[in-house]
Amino acid sequence: GATTPRRRARAPSSCRPGASSPGPSTTPASSESKIRARTSLHTCNLLRTWQKEGSILELLVVALLWTTTTAGAMRSVVGRIAATSSGPINRLVGTVDVAGRGTLHPLHDLDPLVLLDTAEIPEAGLPKFGAHPHFGVIACTVVLEGSVADRDNLGGSGSTTAGGVYSCSSGKGCCHDEHSLEAAKIFQVVFRIPRDKLDLPPSVLRAPEVPEVDGVKVLFGDYHGIRSPATPDAFPDAAVLRVAGPATLDLPDKYPHAACVVVRGSGAVAGHDVDDSTGEVILVGRGTTLDIQGDDLDIVVIAGAPMLDEPWVKKLGNNGFGVFPDLPTANDIMATIAARGTDFTYHDVVDTAAA
């Protein structure tokens, strides 16, 4: 049948490509005030990123500003950002920590998503991080090809093969290790734990298979009332879905953005051509419906509700990292981790009220 033409949100003239605009450090305060008045906090965080890094995120910021304030039923593509590679790992979301350590990447986060990596591992025994600590995060691993082993200092160990998923919810502290058992291709998503769920104890869940709803696999979280068995109790309001072939995803409007990554094949996301050769994350803005086309397209879609009233900082240490409510807490916990090493668990966190 006939399709209804989609309107494209039009950016303010001062922000359109080719128009004169102030440099990163000279944006007038009045302009930012107006932007803050009509956008949500997560968009303002992206604006501050643009002010620091110039044109890298300019068009993305403008698109997010307008899709946030002019939400419609159909979601539209608002940005495409290439991966930052570090060895076999391709960073798609997430950047350096509060001290400037780690992999620099232009897309800092998509709250509650704080990290998104893909990796093509050429042989067994990689990566060689060894046991490493986490605090305040849930690491979710999707094994696309091959097999991966895991172990933790909570007394658990196991393995996940292609098609299976694994989650490690750190709570207020645990250490774990993941490495390939053979050549493998994996997809890892890390969410921050909501503040009201941070006191829940750590948990590790594995699922060799995941439920499917109308052709959509629920890797983590919930979709249409179906919950993945690898979803821990501390999981935020979010969903990680895998779609093979044409589909129309119903994503609630409370998820202001979604990140899409092509696993293999080619097709279209919201009318934009995509394929597996670009190694990028495709960002879509607000709405309730996401159109995906392509008979041979295999794609992962991640969406969640931002926790705007819960500030946080990320800090690296001992080959791992944590997400903390503030810098003093981060420094205290990281000092404990440095002292305890791979024996660190939530039992070592004494001041739970502060953490």
N, C-alpha and C positions, 0 to 999 in steps of 0.2 A: 504494500500500500504506500501511499504518499507519505513522506516524512515532513515534519514541521521544521522549517529552518530555525537553527539555534542562533540566538543573539549573542554576540560577543561583548563582554563587559569592556567599556572603553575607559582607559586610564586617564587621569587628569593630564592636561596638555603638557604640564611641566615634566611629567614622567614618561611621556611617550618616546619611543626610540627616535633619535634625531633631534629632539627638542633640547634646549639648553637646560641643564640641571646642575645644582650645586655639587661640589665634590663630597667625598665621604665625611669630611670634618666640618663642612660649612652649611649643613642643612639648617634652615631657620628654625628657631624654637617654636614659632607660631605654627609652622607646618606640621611639626611632630605633634604638637598639642592637639591639632585638629584630627590628625590620624588616630591618636590615642583615644580621643573622645568617641570615635565611631567604630573602633575595632577591638577585638579581644586581645588579651595579653599575649597569647602565643604568636599573634601576628606582629605585635610590637617587638617581641624578641627577635623575630626575623628581620624587622626593620633595623634594629640595632646591629645585627650581623652585617647587613648591607652597608651601614655607615662605617663599619670597620674595614670591610673588604671591597668596597667600591662596586663596580659593575657586575661582579660575579653573580649576585643574587638580585639585581635590580628588577628585572622583568618578573622574576618569581614573586618578589615581595609585592609588586603592584598588582599582580594577578590574584594573590591571596587576599590582599586588602579588599578587592572588589568582590571576589567570590564569597568572602566572609559576610559582607554586608548586603549582598544581593543574592541570597541563597535561592536556588530554584530546585525543581524536582530532579532534573537530570544533572549529574555531575559532569564537569568538564575538566580537561587537562589544563593545569595551571603552570606546570614546569617539568623539565626533564634535566636531570643532573647526572653527569658521568661519575663513575666510581673512581675512588682514589686507591691505587694498588700498593700493597706492601707485601712482597713475596707472593705466596699463593692466595692471600686474602684480599678481597675487593671490598672496600668500605663504601657503603651507600648512604648510611645515616650515622651521624656521630662524629665528634671531633676531639680535639685535645682536651685534657682535664683542666682544672682550675689553675694548675701550675704550668700549663702550656706543654705538658708531656703527652705523647701518644701520636696518633695519625691525624694530621690536619686535613679537614674536609669541610667544604662550604656549607653543607646542611647539618647544622648542629644537633637537631633533634626534631621529632614530631611527637610531642608529648601525648601519651605516656611512653612512646617508643624512644629509647635513648641510644640504641645501637642496632645497626643492620649490616651484616656482612654476608658475602658469599665466598666460597673457597673451592678451588679445584686442587685436591691433594694428590700428588703423583705417586705416592707409595705409602706403605705401612709406617706407623710410628710418628706421624706428624699431626699437628704441630708439636714442637717439643717444649711447650710451656711448663709441663709438669703440673703438680697440684698447685692451685692458685686460689686466692681468697675472693669472696664477693660479700657485699653488704647492701641490703635494700633493693636488690634487683632479682629478676627472674630471667634466666638464660634459657631460651627455647631453641632447640636444634632440630632441623628437618634434614633427614638423610635422603638425598636425591638419587645418589648412586653409591655403590660400595657398602661399607659397614664401618661403624665407629664404636669404640669401647669407651666406657666412662667408669669412674670410681669417685668416691667422696670420703670425707673423714667423719661421716655419720654412720658408717658401717655398711654402705651399699656399693655395689658394682654391677655392671651389666653391659649389654651391647645393643645397638640399634642398626638394623639393616635398611636397605632402600625401601622407601615407602613408609617407614616408621618415624616416630618423633620422640623427643626426650626433653624434659624440662627439669631445671634445678632452681628451685625457689630458695633464695639464701636467707630470707628473714633478716635477722640481725647478725648473721655471720655463719659461713661455712666455707670449706675449701673443696674444690673438685678438679677433676682432670678429664680431658677428652682427647683421644687420639685415634687416628685411622687404623683399621686392621688390614687395609688394602687401599689401593687407589680409590679415592672417594670424591664425591661432590656433595657439599653440604651448604645449608642455608641457616644462618643463626640470627635470631631476633632477641633483643634484650629490652625488657620493659622495667620501669621503676615500680616499686610496690607502693600502693596507696598508703598514706600515713596511718590510717585507721586499721590497716592490716599488717603493719610492720612487726607487731608483737607475735604474730603467728610463727610457730617453729618452722625451720627449714623443711623442705620436702623434695624428693626426687621421684619423678613419674616417667614411665616409659610406655609407649603404645605401639605395637607392631603394625596396627591398622588404625585408621581414624574413620569416624562416621561421615556419611555423605548425604547431602540434602539437595535434591534437584540438580545433581551433577556437580555440586560444590562440596569439596572436602573441607571439613572443619578441623584444621590442624591444631589450633589452640583457641580458647575462648568459646563463645556461643554464636550460633547462627540459626535463626528460625526456631529457637527453643531447644536446639540440639547442642550439647556440650561435648567438647573433645575430652576423652579420658586422661589426657596428659595435661589438663588444666589444673593448676594448684589452687587452693583456697585463697591464696594471696593475690591472685591475678586481678589486674585492673579491668575496667570496663573497656574491653577491646576484643578484636577477633583477628585471627590469622587464617586466611582461606586460600585454597588452591583450586584453580579452575582449569579444566581441560576442555577446550571447545567453546562454542558460543554460549553465553549466559547473560542474564540480567540480574545483577546483584542488588538486593535490597539492603542498603546500609542506612541506619538511622541518622537523622540530621544532627544529632548530638555529636556525631563523629565529623568534625569540620574538615578533615582531610583524609586521604588514603594514599598509601604508597604501593605502587605496583612494580613488580620485577618479573621479567620474562625468564622462565626456566628454559624453554626451548620452543622452536617454531616461530610463526609469524601470524599477525592478525591486526586487530585494531582495538584500542581502548578509547572509549568516548569519541569515536570517529577519527582518532589519530593512529596512523600506521606505527606498529611496533614489531620488533623481532629480537632474536637472541644474539645478534651480532654487536649490539651497541654497548652492552654492559652498563646500563643506566637505571636509575630509579625514575619512574613516571609518577608525578604527583597529580592528584585530582582534588578539586575543591569541593565545596559544600553542595549538598543535595540529598536525595534519598535513593536514587537509582543510578547504577553504573552499568553501562552497556559494554560488553566484551564480545568481540567477533573474531572468528578464525578457527577453522576445523582442526588445524594442527597446533593451535596455540595452547601452551601450558604456562600458566602465570600464577604468581602468588600475590595476594592482595592483603594489606595490613591496614587496619583502621582502629581508632580508639578515641575515647573522650578525654580531653585534656584536664589535668588537675591544676587549674589555674591558681587556686588558693594555697598551693603547697610548693613553695620555693625549694630549690635543690641545687646541690653542687656535685660534680663528679670528681673523684680523685683516684689516681692510679697508685699501685704499690704491690710489690712481690709478684709481679706478672699478672695481677688481677686488678679489680677496681670495685669501687662502691659508689652508691648514690646516697648522699647525706642531706639532712635538712639545712645545714650551715657549715661554714668552714671550720669553726672550733670543734664541732663534733667529728668532722672528717679527719682533722689532725689527731684528735684523741684516739679514734678507732684505728687509724693507720699506725699510730705508735704501738698500740696493742698488737696489731697484726705483725709488725716488725719484730716484736718481742716473742710472740708465740709461733710465728712461722706457719707451717702447714698444719699445726695443731689448733689453729684459731677456729673457734665456733662461737655461736651466740651466747654460750655460757660465760664467755670472757667479757661480755658487755655488761658491766655492772650497772651503770646509770641508764636504765632503759627509758626513763622519763625524758632525759635529755636527748637520747638517741632516737 
